[in-house]
Amino acid sequence: MSQNVVVDRIETDAQILATSEVMRQLRPHIAVENYLPTVRRMMATDRFRLAAVREGGIVRAVAGYRVTEMLFCGRILYVDDLITDERTRSKGHGKRLLNWLQEEARAQNCAELHLDSGVHRAGAHRFYFREGLTISDFHFQQKL
């Protein structure tokens, strides 16, 4: 991996837009023109945050996350989205981003890091297991 790799919190409109192509590999249902307004609305109302791994200024991995508190587990960093660009997988970008998220959780006084992953994402699950995450719960949903 290049020495010119950084992980940053994403805050400006230009930075958010730069994450769109990679994030939309995971969330293709979000139209390009809706990405920035959706992220901005979530940041304003839901404490949503973005972080990205950039290599030479090019976004290689993106995470959407929030710090929240729940009765069953206390203060946590919850990862909504975690994606590495499909063209640069297995180059350490996902690991670098997950390590950054763990450090961010500690810095925010979180007791745990949580994430959900679709049952069809076997490759992601292998990565999470390799990085020490475990399955602790079932996640249920109902379309309304």
Buried (B, 14 or more C-beta within 10 A) or exposed (E): EEEEBEBEEBEEEEBBBBBBBBBBEBBEEBEEEEBBEBBEEBBEEEEBBBBBBBBEEBBBBBBBBBBBEEEEBEBBBBBBBBBBBEEBBEBBBBBBBBEBBBEBBEEEEBEEBBBEBEEEEEEBBEBBEEEEBEEEEEEEEEEE
